[in-house]
């Protein structure tokens, strides 16, 4: 019979419940977490996120109270103790421990005062437990590394770590599923694809599994890598079918819908439109379902040539939009003909503009979404000269509806406060925007004086689709935490006292204390603010 731990429940905003085990990294706790997770199958639960000593339940809908779910989990936990032990899967991963592929192999061997042969033998002799997946889609955090190989992460991370690299960081070893910067010590490489979003089973590794490494020769590695690379397929499209050509793609433009949901356990972030209210509104006004893909333009600068007649709507930020050098009206259906030119110039307000086209934009549907996200779609942004396609099987006319839909008639005004649409303050005007937030999991570990400092005015610093840095710093006496689930809107408190508000492309797990969670609606508002603007948090309690 498995050990029973005292579980601690913490609401994580209105749509998530964090379940904590004792704060420790050990196989027994992970096995207990995985056993409980297997019993928590309910239609209201969207997904589960496993971490070192926690399990986070994310629900489809906001919850008025978590009392029912706490009782439900307690009952299932009692039942889980009686269930047969789950036999873990054991995966074998071939690794080429070649100094050309493992750039840190020789240096690490010298540091450990062992030969490269000894280091390889020690690394490949053990069976490693998969704790969870995070950092990147398919990046497995593995426990069980021989203490002799424990090595602090690099003080200066490498700018590029190749896909398939096997590395050591601290007391763990892991595998990079895609090219990325990284601070771990690379000692080899595998030719296997750890994450393939086009497959039904995008990642076959999961929490509680075990991984073994088998050394292979450089010849075997090269042959297998060539086979895998040669099997890649690319979707071809006819140029004549395009509806738009990007003459200038702007500072940062991409295709987004409502995002990918249900894949956080694989390390896949939500993505999707940053201002989902504006994106939904644009779709509604043009007659689409809210989930159709839209064009998200950050900070304007776009020049769009129409290649085929269509209807569009622009919502969100106003960058002096023009059609054939004449002003365009926001939140209104616009008919376009071949040869029309859409341009975006000087900023009036906001940061992100959304262009919805009748029937939606057509990109490859991957893991239930068309949203761009590099590790999943291979492309994270549009570039000059790109062609855009429309999701339609019939010819679309450029006739504008005789009765124009309105913001009020689209139905969103009943569900959301739409006051920020098209009415955001200009950067030059000093006004503080209030963002509603709920306490984060570590909020109650803060001193009262630090809680009070969260009510002060903050200035937005550097920001992108991953998150927002706030310039003012506060005191941080919060004890360190082991990596655990984070959500879009999570406000992390770094050791230096700086706050980070995670956004749609932010990671799925993090190791900084989570002091607040900004509401979905306020995240839409934040997405329309730029560096230098002021915000303040209004903290609301969650039952």
N, C-alpha and C positions, 0 to 999 in steps of 0.2 A: 504494500500500500504506500502511495506517495505521501510525502510530508505535506502537512497543511500549514499554510502561512496566514498571518493576519493581514488581510487585504485592506488597503486604504483607497477610498473613492474620492475623486476630485472632479467636479464639473469643469470642462474645458470649453467654455462658451456654451451656447445653447444647443449645439449639434454634436458634441463629443463628450465622452466620459473617460477619464483617465483612471486606470486601476494600477496601483503601485504595490509591488512586493517589497520586502526589505532591500535597502539600497546596497546591493552587492552584485558583483559579476561572478556567477558560478553556474555550472551546468545544471545543478539541481533546481534552481529557480527557473531557468529557461525551460526545462522539461515540464515544470509545473504550469508555466504560462502557456506553453503549446498545448498541454492537455486540456486546460480550461478553454482555450480558444476553439478547440475542435468541437466543443459542446455549444458554443454560442452561435447558433444558426437561427436567425430570425429575419423575417422579411423587412423589418424596420431598420436593420443594421446594414449600412452600405459597405463598410469595410472595417478590418482590424489592422492595427499597426503594432507589431511586436518590437520591443527594444530590450535592453539588457535586463531590466527588472520591472518592466511595465507592459501593459497592454492597453491600447487606446481604442475604444469603440467609437466609430463615426457613423452617425445616423443620417438617413435620407432627409429627415425633416427636423426642424428645431423642436426641442422638448420643453414643455411647460414645467416639468419636474423630472428629476432623475430617480425618485423614490422607487418607482416600479422596476427600473433597470437594475438598481442596486440589489433589490430583493431577488430579481431574476438571476443575476450573476451569482449571488450567494447560494441559491438553490442549485444552480448548475455546478458550482464549485464543489459542493458536497457530493453531487452525483459523479463528478469527474474522478474523485478519489476511488470510487468503486469500479470504474471502467478498467478494462485491460490496458496494460502499458502499450503505448504506441511504438511500434518498431520503426526506427528512423531509416530513411534512405541513405545509402552510401554511394557517393559519386567519385569517379576517378578522373582526374584532370592531368593530361600529359603536359609536362613542363620542360622546356629546353633551358638548362642552366648554362648558357653561353655568355661570356663576358661582353660580347657585342650586343646581346639582347638584355642582359642584366647589368646595367651600367654601374651599379654599386656593388656588384658581387665581390670583386677583388678588394676594394677598399674596406668593405664590411668584414671580409675574412681576416684582413690584417688587424682591424680593430678588435676582433674577437680572438686574435692570436690562434687561428686555426687555418688549415689549408682550405682552398675552395672545395676540394673533394669532401673534406669533413663537414663543411657548412652545408653542402648539398645533401649529404647523407643525413645530417641532423634535421634539416628542414623537411625532407621527403619521408622521414621515418614515422611520422605521427599522423593520427587521424584528427582532423580539425572540425570543431563544432560550428555550425552556422548559427550565429546569434540573431542577426537580422540583416536586412538589405537597406542601404541608405547611401548618402553622398551622391551617387549616380544611380540611374536605373541599372539593376543587376549587380551592384557592387556589394559583395558579401563580406560581412565582418566575421572573421573566423577566430575562435578561441582555441587554446590548447598548444600555443607555441612554446617550444622548449625554452625555459628561462635563460639558458645560455645564449639564446639568440635575441632576447629582448633588447631593443635599441630605440632610444628617443627619436622622435621625428626630426627631420632636417630643420635647422634653424631658418634656412631660406629654401622654400619649396622649389622644386624643379618647374620650369615653365611648361615643359611638355613631357608627359609620361605616355608611352605608346599603349594602344589597346592590347589587352591580353597580358600586360605586365604583372608579374607576381612580385609582391613587395612585403616588406616588414615595417611596421610602425608601432612603436611602444611594445606592448605585450601581445600584439596581434599580427596576423598575416592576412593578406587580402589580394584580390585580383581586380585590376582596372578593366571594366568592360568596354571602355571607349577611351580615345585620346583625351587627356585632361592634364591640367597642372596637378602637382601632387607633392606632398612632403614625406612620403614613405620611401624606404630604400629598396630599389628595384634589383632583384637577384635572378630573374629569369622571365620567360614569357611562354604563354600557351597560344596555340593556334585556334582554340575553340571560341565560338561566339557565346559568351555568357548571357547576353541579352539580345533577343531578336524580336522586335515588336511586330513583325509581319507574321510570326508564327502564333498559332492558337495558344501554345504554352510559351509565352515570351521569355520566361526564366524558369528553369526547372529546379532551381535551388530554393529552399525555403527554411525558415527558422526550425531548428531541431534536426536538420539533416547533418550528415558528416561528409567531409571532402578529404580525399587522399590525393597526394601529388606523386606522379610517376615520372622520373627523369627520362628524357628522350634525346636522341642525337640532333645535331643541327640539320642534318640531311632529312630526317623524318619531319622535323618542324617545317622546313622550307617546302617540302612536297605537299604536306597537308594544308599549309597556308595558301599555297597556289590554287589548290582545288577549291577551297572555301571562297577565295576572292573571285575565282572564275565563275562561281555559281550565282553571283549577285545579279538581280534583275532590276531594270529601271523602267518605269512607266513612260511610254512615248506618247506624245500628244501632237495632234495636227495644229500647225500654226494658224491655219484658216479658221479653226474653231474658237480661237481666243476672242474674248470680249473687250479686254483692255490690254494696253501695253504701257509699262511704266517707263516713261521718258526719264523721270527722276524719282527715285524711290524714297527720298527724304532721309531724315536722320535715322529713324528706325521704324520700319513698316513690316507688318506680318499678317498672315491670315489667322483668325482666331474664332472659336465658337464659345460654347459654355464650358469647355474644358473636358479633361479626362478624369473620370471619377471611378473609384473602385480599384485602383492600381497602386496605391501608396505602399502596400506591402512589398512591391517589386522595386521600390525606390522611384516610381514615376510620379512626378509632380502634377498638380492640377492643370496648370497652364490656363488657356482661355482668356477671353476679353478682360482686361484690367477693370474697366468700368462696365460691368455687366448690365447696369441699368440703361446706359446709352446704347449698348449693343442690342439689348432686347427691344428698346424703343425703336431703333432704326429698322429692325426686322419687322416689328409689328406694323409700323407705318407703311412699309412697302408690301405688306400682305404675306410675309413669311411666318413660319413657326419661330419661336424664340431661339431655337437651337441651331438655326442655319449659320453657316460661316460668314463672317464679315471681314472687311479690311480694316485693320487697326493702324492708324498713322500717329506716331509719336512726334510731337514738336513740328508738325507740318513739313514744308519743303517738297511736297509731292507734285508731280506733273503726270497726268494720266491721259492717254490718248484712247478715245473710244473706237473700237474696231467693229462693233456690231450694235444695232439698236437695242436699248434696254432702259429700264426704269431703276433709279437709285434713290436713296435717302441718306443725308448726312446728319449725324447727331454728335453730341459731345462738344469738344473744343472747337472754337471758331478761329480759323487762321485766314480770314479774309478770302474765303473760297470764291472762285470765279469759274464760269463756264464761257469759253471763248471771250475772255477778258471782261465779262459782265458779272456783277455780283450774284452769288447764289444764296438762296434762302435756306436756313437750317430747318430741320424737322419737317420737311415737306418733300413729297414725291417729285422727282425731276426726270423728265424724259430726255434721253440722249440718242443721237444719231451718229452713224459712222463719221469719223473725222472730228467730232467735238473734242475740245480740250479742257480738262479740269485742272485747275492750278490752286495751290495753297500758298499764301504769302505771309503777311505780317500777322503776328499773334494778337488777337483781341482778348481771349480768355481761354482757360483750360490748357490741357497738355496733350490729350488724345482725342482724335477724331475717328468716328466710325462710319464706314460706308457700307450700307447694305444694298444688295442688288436683288431684284426680283428672282426668286427661286434659290438664292444663295450662291456663294462662290464654291467652285468645285476643286477640291484638292483631295489627295488620297486619304481615305478614312482609315486611320490607324488607332487601334485600341479604343474604338468608339468615338473618335474625335478627329476633326480636320485641323486642329490647332497646331501651329508651328511650335516645336520644342526640339532643339538640336539633337539630344541623345535618342529621341524617338523618331522624329521625322527626317533627320539628317540635314535639315535646313531650319535655321532659326529666324531668318529675316529675308525680306525681298531685296533685290538689287536692281540697278538700272538695267533696262532692257527686258526684264522678266515679263512674261505673258500671264494674264489671269483668265480663268475660265468660269463659265456660268453653269450652275447645276440645272440643266433643262434638256428636254427631249424635243421641244417644239420651238418654233421661231417666236421670239418675243417682240412685240411692237413697241414703239416709243410713245404710245398714247398714254397720257397722264390720266388717272381716274378723274371723272367729272366731279365727283364728290370727294374732296381730299379728306383722308383720315386725319385726326388731330391727336395731340398728346393725351387729351382727356379721353377721347373715344377708344384709345388702344387698350385701356384697362389697367395699365401699369400704375396709374396715379392712385388707384385704390390700394395697391400693395406696397408702393414705395413713395417716399417723399422725393419728388422730382425737382425740388427747388434749385438744385445745383446745376441743372441742365441749361446750358447757354447763359448762365447768370453768374459765373464765377468771377471773383474779383480779379482785377488786373494786378500783375506783379508789383507795379509801382504804388499801389494803394495799400496802406498798412491796416490789415484787419486779420484777426485770428479766427481760424476755422475750428469749430469744435467737433471732435470725433468721439462717438460713443464707443465705450470699451467695457469689457467685463474683466474681473480679476483672473489672472493666469494661474497655473498650478503652483508656482512658487511665490505668488503675491503675499501670502500670509506668513512667509518666512522673513519678510522685510520688517525692519523697525518702523514704528509709526512715523518717524521723521522722514524716512525714505519714501514711504507711501505718500506722505504729504507732498514730497518733491515731484511726484508724478503728475500733480495737478498744475504744475507751472507751465509757462509758455515755452514751446520748443520751435526751433527753426529747422526746416527741411534742408538736408545737405545733399550729397550725391545720392542718386536713385536710379533704378532701372526696373525691369520686370521681375528681378529677384527680390528687391527690397528697397527700403528707405533708411538712410542714416539720418539720425537727428543730431544736430551740432552740439547743443548743450549737454553737459555730462552731469550725472548725479552720483551720489555716494553709493557704493556697492559693498554691502556686508553679507550678501547672500551666499550661503555655502555652495561649493561647486556641485554640479549634478552630473550623473551619467547620461549619455545621449538618450533622448526620448523623443516621442512624436511632437512635431510642430505642424501648425496649420497656417494657411494664408491669413494674415492679420495678427499673427503672434508677435508680441513685442518682447524681444530678447534684451537682457541686460548683460553687457559684456564686462569682463574684469576691470576695464578702464573706466566703467561708468557710462559708456555710450550706449544709447538705445538703438536697436535695429527693428524696423517693422517689416516682417517678411511679407512678400507679395506672391503672386500666382506662380512664378517660376522658382520660388524659394524651395529649399530642400525639404525632405519629408521627416527627417530627424535632425536634432541639434543638441549641443551640449551646453548652451548658455541658459541661465534661468529664464523662465517664461513668466514675465510679471503681469502682462495684460494680453487681451485678445480683442482687437478692434473688430467691430461689427461689420458684416458683409456690406451693408449700405454705406457705412463710413469709409470702407476700403474703396468703394467706387468713387467717393468724393476725394479721397486722398490721391487716387490715380490721376485726378485732373489738376493737381497742384504741382508747382515746380520749385526748384531749389530757391531758398530764400524766403518762401512763404511761411507763415506762422501757423502752428496748430496747438490745440490744447485737448487733453483727454477728459471726457466726462465718464467717470467710472460708475457703472451700474452693477448691481449684484445679480447673481444667478442662483436660482434655487437648486 
